[in-house]
Structures are given as C-alpha cells and as structure tokens.
Amino acid sequence: MSHIDLQSYYELNFALVQFHKYSLTEIENWIPWERDLYVDMLKAHIETEKLKAQLLIASVLGLLGPAFDSDPD
C-alpha cells in the first residue's frame, strides 16, 4: 500500500471505516506491511463471499426450473 497515491489512501481508509467497521485510529496505527496483509485478507474474504453468493443464486435458479432459465435454448 505504500505505493498508492494520497487520494487512494483516503478512499481505502474511508471504505475500511464505513463498510468494514475498522476504526480510523486502528487503521492509522497499522504498520505498512500489516495494512497490506489486512487488505489482502479482506479482498480474499470478499471474493469468497461473492463466489458463495453466486453458487447460491445458481443453485436456487437451478431448483426453479427452466421457466427461470436465462438461456432460451
């Protein structure tokens, strides 16, 4: 993260505070490698949750049958 510009730094801080419930004090007390680690772990967690949601949607749509199939063929 030490290579990001100032605007990106503040946007990331804002997202961590608003959407992921970290405190600004907590974030600012992280050392740079610790910040990178937490952000990477958060990205991996978000991707995992996104994939779980996609699988759930696919399984629900599969259970609903062909009337809800998005592919008409």
C-alpha positions, 0 to 999 in steps of 0.5 A: 500500500505504500505505493498508492497515491494520497487520494487512494489512501483516503478512499481505502481508509474511508471504505475500511471505516464505513463498510468494514467497521475498522476504526480510523485510529486502528487503521492509522496505527497499522504498520505498512506491511500489516495494512497490506496483509489486512487488505489482502485478507479482506479482498480474499474474504470478499471474493469468497463471499461473492463466489458463495453468493453466486453458487447460491443464486445458481443453485436456487435458479437451478431448483426453479426450473427452466421457466427461470432459465436465462438461456432460451435454448 
